[in-house]
């Protein structure tokens, strides 16, 4: 095989690979639908986070009783 034939073969192979990879795959949905899905997921996660808001105050009586029991220096001040 001569050098010209090898270069020609490499060029044809490169052109074949490039023409095969040019075609892009279409998305199954419109682009804005992905944003809407992300917004819904973040809203659901925000609702979960907001549901844990003020959980400590639900047990304020228990927290006060615990604090009253453990206010002395019985633990060595740590």
C-alpha positions in Angstrom: 0.0 0.0 0.0 1.4 3.3 -1.0 1.4 6.4 1.1 -1.2 8.2 -1.1 -3.5 5.2 -0.7 -3.1 5.1 3.1 -3.8 8.8 3.4 -6.8 8.5 1.1 -8.1 5.6 3.2 -7.6 7.5 6.4 -9.4 10.5 5.0 -12.3 8.4 3.8 -12.6 6.7 7.2 -12.4 10.0 9.1 -15.1 11.5 6.8 -17.3 8.5 7.3 -17.0 8.7 11.1 -17.7 12.5 11.1 -20.7 12.2 8.9 -22.2 9.4 11.1 -21.8 11.4 14.3 -23.3 14.7 13.0 -26.9 13.6 13.5 -28.2 14.6 16.9 -30.9 12.7 18.7 -34.1 14.5 19.3 -35.3 15.0 22.8 -38.5 13.0 23.8 -40.1 16.3 25.2 -39.8 20.0 24.6 -37.0 21.8 26.5 -39.4 23.8 28.7 -41.0 20.5 30.0 -37.7 19.6 31.6 -37.7 22.9 33.5 -41.3 22.3 34.6 -40.4 18.9 35.9 -37.4 20.3 37.8 -39.5 23.1 39.3 -42.1 20.5 40.5 -39.4 18.4 42.1 -37.8 21.4 43.8 -41.2 22.6 45.0 -41.9 19.1 46.5 -38.5 19.1 48.2 -39.2 22.6 49.5 -42.5 21.4 51.0 -40.7 18.5 52.8 -38.1 20.9 54.2 -40.7 23.4 55.3 -42.7 20.6 57.1 -39.7 20.2 59.5 -39.9 23.9 60.4 -40.5 24.6 64.1 -40.3 21.0 65.1 -38.3 21.8 68.2 -41.1 24.1 69.5 -43.6 21.3 69.4 -41.8 19.7 72.3 -41.1 22.9 74.3 -42.4 21.4 77.5 -40.1 18.4 77.2 -37.2 20.7 76.4 -37.9 22.9 79.4 -38.2 19.9 81.8 -34.9 18.5 80.5 -33.2 21.9 80.9 -34.5 22.2 84.5 -33.2 18.7 85.4 -29.7 19.4 83.9 -28.9 22.9 85.0 -26.6 22.0 87.9 -22.8 21.4 87.9 -23.3 17.7 88.3 -21.5 16.9 85.0 -18.4 18.9 85.7 -19.2 21.9 83.5 -18.7 20.4 80.1 
